[in-house]
Amino acid sequence: MSNEIAKFDITDHIRNRVREVIVSSVPDEEMDRMVRAEFDRFFVGRKEYNREIPSAFSGMVFEMLKELLGKRVEAWIARETERVFDEDGTERLVGEAVAKIAPRVQEAFMADITARAIAALKYAMTQ
């Protein structure tokens, strides 16, 4: 057996008793109104200066959806932009597709530069 005496904290006892008295002194209708007001503040949006302000709950859901959908959209974009299809329907990676068309692009670019240079030369010779 233990001979220790349990300490009694009078502060906790008084604090709890005061809480009981305060809560029990609020009429039921007023308590219902206060609870309803807190519920509405969390779940129901409001209008302020002719502007809709979403509820706290709505804001939380929006942020979660934004994060979740943001990750999914990023993954979809990454997946879809790394694939290209040739005329015959063959799927290629973007790098392969660029490597395949790069010579054609360079050729067209050089042909344009050459055509402009020849046209400028002809014009200069006729002046």
TATAQUI-V964874 format. One record per residue. SS is DSSP state (H for helix, E for strand, C for the rest). OMEGA is omega in degrees with one decimal (999 if undefined). D_FIRST is the distance of its C-alpha to the first C-alpha in Angstrom with 2 decimals. Layout:
((SS/OMEGA/D_FIRST) (SS/OMEGA/D_FIRST))
This chain:
((C/-179.6/0.00) (C/178.7/3.71) (C/-178.5/6.49) (C/178.4/9.08) (C/178.8/11.73) (C/-179.7/13.47) (C/179.3/17.07) (C/-179.2/19.77) (C/-176.8/23.01) (H/-179.2/25.80) (H/178.4/28.39) (H/-180.0/27.17) (H/-179.7/26.97) (H/179.5/30.51) (H/-179.9/31.89) (H/-179.4/30.77) (H/178.9/32.11) (H/177.3/35.41) (H/179.6/35.81) (H/-178.0/35.40) (H/-178.6/37.96) (H/-178.4/40.42) (H/-178.6/40.31) (H/-179.8/40.59) (H/178.8/43.52) (C/178.9/45.63) (C/-177.7/47.90) (H/-178.9/47.69) (H/179.7/51.25) (H/177.9/50.58) (H/177.6/47.40) (H/179.6/49.49) (H/-179.6/52.21) (H/178.7/49.85) (H/179.1/48.27) (H/179.9/51.81) (H/178.7/53.05) (H/177.9/50.32) (H/-179.3/50.98) (H/179.5/54.72) (H/-179.1/54.30) (H/-171.9/52.53) (H/-173.8/54.68) (C/177.4/58.06) (C/179.6/60.59) (E/176.2/62.64) (E/178.6/66.09) (E/-177.4/66.54) (C/178.5/70.00) (C/-179.7/71.56) (E/179.7/69.35) (E/175.3/66.77) (E/-178.1/63.27) (C/178.4/61.08) (C/178.0/57.57) (H/179.1/54.54) (H/178.9/53.90) (H/178.2/57.54) (H/179.1/57.36) (H/-179.7/54.31) (H/179.9/56.03) (H/-179.6/59.27) (H/178.9/57.67) (H/179.3/55.93) (H/179.5/59.21) (H/179.7/61.18) (H/-178.3/59.01) (H/-178.9/58.99) (H/177.7/62.72) (H/179.1/63.60) (H/-179.5/62.18) (H/179.9/63.99) (H/177.5/67.28) (H/179.5/67.07) (H/179.6/66.52) (H/179.7/69.41) (H/179.6/71.73) (H/-178.6/70.91) (H/-175.5/71.50) (H/-177.7/74.74) (H/176.8/76.28) (C/180.0/75.97) (E/173.3/78.20) (E/-179.9/81.93) (E/175.3/84.43) (C/178.8/87.95) (C/-177.8/90.93) (C/176.7/90.53) (C/178.6/86.89) (C/-179.6/85.44) (E/177.8/82.14) (E/171.9/81.89) (E/-177.4/79.43) (H/-179.7/80.56) (H/178.0/81.25) (H/-179.7/83.50) (H/178.5/85.31) (H/178.8/85.94) (H/-178.5/87.21) (H/-176.5/89.53) (H/-177.8/91.05) (H/179.4/91.08) (H/178.9/94.50) (H/179.9/96.01) (H/179.3/94.66) (H/179.4/95.99) (H/179.2/99.32) (H/178.7/99.67) (H/179.8/98.68) (H/178.7/101.26) (H/178.9/103.92) (H/178.6/103.41) (H/-179.0/103.65) (H/179.6/106.77) (H/178.6/108.44) (H/-180.0/107.85) (H/179.6/109.16) (H/179.0/112.32) (H/178.4/112.90) (H/178.7/112.56) (H/178.4/114.92) (H/-179.3/117.51) (H/-179.2/117.30) (H/-178.5/117.76) (H/-179.2/120.79) (H/-179.6/122.51) (C/999/122.25))
